């Protein structure tokens, strides 16, 4: 997931706009990292089923 995609998702929450820019940047990075990690785990799981 790119930062722009993450921001698009996170902007759906009203809490996102109450955060400071520094905190928003950190949240976006954490969100991308967790999303990408879960995608990789899903791919690994799918590959092990084959």
Buried (B, 14 or more C-beta within 10 A) or exposed (E): BEEEEBBEEBEEEEEBEEBEEEEBEEBBEEBBEEBEEEEEEEEEEEEEEE
